[in-house]
């Protein structure tokens, strides 16, 4: 393995000068910096991560915590797109990604302990139960944290406009003449609360009354629970003419259930999804959905 000393010998400079060039110190000339960096690249030199961590007190390692209730993991189209973008940006900035769990070698530990064990410089938290004590402990720890779609005191977060999302879908359906709109929402989360706000706001501003039985809970990214909710709605004495689903993937359960009941989309009932994953573009009839820019 090529060492910093080898690069120094090849360039005819001291090890300290090589270190300064590789770490962008300002007290060497640009010509020397370029020469050393090019030589290091040509020789296949890579910094020793352990040594760099000791010197800089940074691991260049970002933790990622993701654990949704449907246990979809990396098969979750929307959140996997977010994580892929996170990975690409981390790599561009010279960081590695480590998935955080509550197990190391079969031993139970906390999320915060796992982050410290892996010496994570920070952690991204997405698609979890943010009220879980272990997640709360991590968010309150001294580890720099960014949350996805959850706002908490003194934390950085990346938020989608979930209020406007459902509000826009209701307006779209109302514009198509629908007055009986049902909403199958996900489990109780801050995202769900905001989407319910948008749904009721859209209905109120369009003069649409919402029967209590038209708003029903399911599970995000879970076609089975959406299928059951769809069956319940369409067996009501006064069924809806439009159903809003918690996400595009969950809609598949509703689509299959409507087909089993001999109902046609959109002739008998109209539908909307949420997220705008690739699947929504290939379904027929094409699914009306609210696109979220997961990459951004």
N, C-alpha and C positions, 0 to 999 in steps of 0.2 A: 504494500500500500504506500502510495506517494505521501511523503510528509512535508510539512512547511519548511523543514530544513533542506529537503531535496530541491524545492522550488528556489530557496535562497541561494543555494550553491549554483544552480543553473543560471540564475540571473546575476550572480556576482554581487549580491547585497546581503545585508544581515537578516536574520529571522524576524527581528523587530520591524524592519522595513516591509517585509512581506506581510506581516500581520496588519500593519497600518494600511497597506494597499487593499487588502482583502476586506478590511472593516471601514473603508471610506474615511480614513483620517485625513485631515486637511494639511498636515505638515510635511507632505511629500509632493513632488511635482506630478502633474497630470500624465506626463510622458512615462515616468517611472511606474505610476499606478497602472496604466494601460499595458505596459510591458509585462509586469508581474502577473496581472490578471490573465493575460493571454497565455503566458507560459504555464500558469497553474492549470488553465483549461486544457492546453495541449498535453500536459503530463497526466491529466486525469486526477488532479488533486481535489479531494473533498474534505471540508473541515471535520475534525473529530467532534461529534455531537456532544459527547460527554464532557470533553475539555471545554468546548464552547459554553456549555451550560454552567460549568463551574466558574468560568470567567465573567460571563454576562449575567448570571443568575436568571437566565431564561432558557426554557426548554425548546422553544419554537414548536410547541405542540398544543393544538387546540382540541379540547374535548367536545364531543357532541352527544347530547342526551335526547333520545327519541324513543317513546314507548306508548303507542296509542292503544286504546281499549280494544280495538278489533285485532290487535297483534299482527298488523299487516307488515310492520317493519319497512324494509327497503322496497317492498312491493307496492307501497302506498305511492301512487303516481305523483300526486301533488307535492308531498313532503320529500319524496326522493329527488324530485327536480330541484327543490330548495337545497337539499343536502349536496347534490352534485354541483350546484353553483357555488355553495360554500366551499366545497373541496377545491374547485378550480381557483377560486380567489385566494384561498389559503396557500395553495401551492405557488401561485404567482408571487405571493409575498414571502415565500420561503418557509412556510409552516407545514407541519404534518397534522393529520386528523386521527383522533383516537375515540372510539365509541365507549361511552361511560355506562357502567351497569352497577349492580349491587352485589356482584360476585367476582372474586379473584381466586382462581384455583379451587373453586368449590366452597370458599369461605365467604360468609355474608358480611358485607361492609356497606357503609353509606355511600351515596353518590359523591358527597364532598370528599370522603376519604379516598375514593377511587381517583378523583381528580388530583388530589395531593400525591397519591401513590405514583401516578403517571406524570406528576410535576407539570400539569397543564397550565399554560400561561393564561388561559381563559376557557370559557365553555359556552357553547350555543345550546339552548334548550328549546326543543320543538315537539309539538304533538305529544304532550304528557298531561297527566293530571297535576296541574299547578298547585293544587291544594294538598297534594300528598306531602306528609311531613318531611320525607327525605328530600323532595324537590324544594320545599320551603327552606329547609336547612341549607341547601346548596345556594339558593338565591340570596340568603342572608349572610353567607360566608364572605370571606375576604377575597374570594376568587372572582375576577372580572367575569361578568355574565351578560349575555345578550339573549333575550327571550323572543320567540316568534309568536305573534298573535296573542300576547298577554302583557298587559301593562302592570307593573308593580313599582312601589316607591323606590327611588334611587337606582333603578335598573335601566339599562339601555334596552330598547325593544324595537322590533320591526313589525309594523302592523299593517294588515289589509284594512280597507274601509268596509267593514262588514255591514255597517248600518246602510251605507249607500248601495251595497250589493243587493240585498233583499228588497230595499226600497225601489231600486231600478227594475227588478224583476216584477214586482207588483204593478208598477206603472205600465210596464210592457203588456202584462196580461190584461190589465184594466183597459188599455188602449185597444186591445183586441175584442173588447166587449164582455169580458168575464166579470161576473159579480159574485160568484161562488168559488172562492180560492182557498184551498187547503194548504197547510204548511207542515210537512214532516221535517222536524228539526233534529239536530244531533243531541247528544247527552249534555247535561248541564256544564257549560264552560263559559268563559268570558266571551268567546266567539259566538256561542249560541245566544247569549243575552243580547249582544249587539245586533245579531241578525233578527231576533224577535222584535227588537226596537224598530228596525227598518221595515219589517213586515207590517206591524201594526200602524206605523206612521204612514206607510203607503196606502194601506186600506182606509185609514181615517181620511186622508186627503182626497181619496177617490170616492168617498161616501159609501164604502163597502162595509157592511156589518159582518163580523166573523163569529159564527157559532163556536162555542167552546170546543165541541167535538171535532172541529176542523183543524185544530192545532194539536199535533200529536208527536210524542217523543219516539225517536229511534236511536240508532248508533251510527256515527260517522263511519263511512267506508265499510258498511255492512249491508249487503243486499238482502239478507234474510230478514233483518228487522224492518227494512223498508218495504219488503213484500207483505209482511204481516200488517203493517200500518196501512198499506194500500188496500188490502182486502177489507180492513175495518172501514175505511172511508167510503169505499164504493158499495158497501152493504148498508150504509145509512139510508134512512127513509128519504132524505133529501141530499144525495151525494154531490160532491163538488164537480164543477166543470173543468177545473184546473188544479193540478197538484204540483207544489214546489218541493223538490227533494233536497236533502242535506248536502249532497255532492253528486258528481257525475257517476261515480262508481256505484254508489248506493242505488241510483236510479235503475240499474240493471234489474235489481230485485223487483222494483215496481213495474218495470216493463214486462217482465216475465209473468208477474201476477195478473196484470191487466189482460195479457194474452190468454192466460188460463181461464179468465172469467169471460172470455169472448168479447172483450172490449177493444176498440181500435183507437190508436193514437194517430192523428189528433181528432178523428171524427167524433169519438165518444167522450174523450177527455184529453185536455192539453197538459203538457208537462214542462217543467224546467229543472235544470240541474244546477251545479255550482262548481267552480274551479276552472273549467275550460281545458281539461286534460285532453290528450290526443284522442282518446277513446270517443269523446263527444263529437269529434269531427267525422268519425267513420260510421257511427250508428245510423241506421235508417229506420224511420225518418230521422233526419238530422236533429240533434238535441239542442234546444234553446238553453243557453247556460250563461253564467256570469264568469268571464275570464279573469283569472288572477295571474299576474306576471310572476310566476314562481322564481324564475331566474333572477329577476331584479331584486 
